[in-house]
């Protein structure tokens, strides 16, 4: 248990930040899952839209500090590689 006022405040802040980071990470996972579903469907318009949403979610999470910028770059690179492997243009 925190003993000082400042420690209690840090506990509250940490919990709030943890939940916010969890939200951003969840958005990334959902966007990537929807991109994979679009790839399975094969509609180019849906794939482009899903890719744009996934890249945006990744960038937003990195900007807010929920994930490291190198982790964001790695995720985006792997998504691009997967599309390229399937013969889809970015």
N, C-alpha and C positions, 0 to 999 in steps of 0.2 A: 504494500500500500504506500502511496506517496505521502510524504510527511509535511511538505511545505506547499504553500499556495502555488508557487511556480511549478512545482512537480505535478500537482493536480491539473494545472492548466495544460502542461505538456502532454499528459495522458489524454485529455480531451482532444487536443490538437492532433495527436498521433492517430487516434481512432478515426477522427474526421478525415484525415489525409489517407489513411488506409482504405477507407470505404470509397473515397474518390478515385484512388489509384485502381482499386478493384473494378470500378465501373469502366474506366478507360480500357483496362486489359480485357474485360468482358466484351466491350464493343469491338475490339480488334478480332477476338476469336469468332464473334458472330459474323463480322464482315468477311473474314477469310472462309468461314463455312459457307456463306452465301455465294462467294466467288466459286468455290468448288462445286456447289450445286449448279451454278450457271454453266460451268465448264462441262458438267455431265449432261446438261440440257443441250448445249451446242449452239444456242442463239448468240450471235456475235454482239448484238446490241445489249443484251443482258450481261454478257461477259464484260464488255467495256464499262458499263455502269457499275457493276459489282467491283471491278478492279479499281475504278476511281474512288468508290466509297471505302474500299479496304485501304488504299494508299492514304486517303485523307484521315481515316481513323488512326492509322499508325503514326502519321506525322503529328496529329493532334496530341496523341499520348506522349510522344517524345518531347513536344514543345512544353507540355505541362509537367514533365519530369516523372511521369508514371513508368516509363521505360527509358533506358539509356539510348542516346542518339545512335550509337553503333548497333544496338539491338534492333532499332527501327530500320536502319539501313540494311541490315542482314535480312530482316523479314521481307522488306520490299524487294531486295535482290532475288530472294528465293521464289517469291511470287512471279517475278518477271522471268526467271529461268524456267519455271513450270509452264508458263504460257508459251515461251519460246519452244520448249520441248514438244508441246502439243501442236506447234505450227501456227499459233495465234500471234498476230502482230499486236504490239502495244498500242 
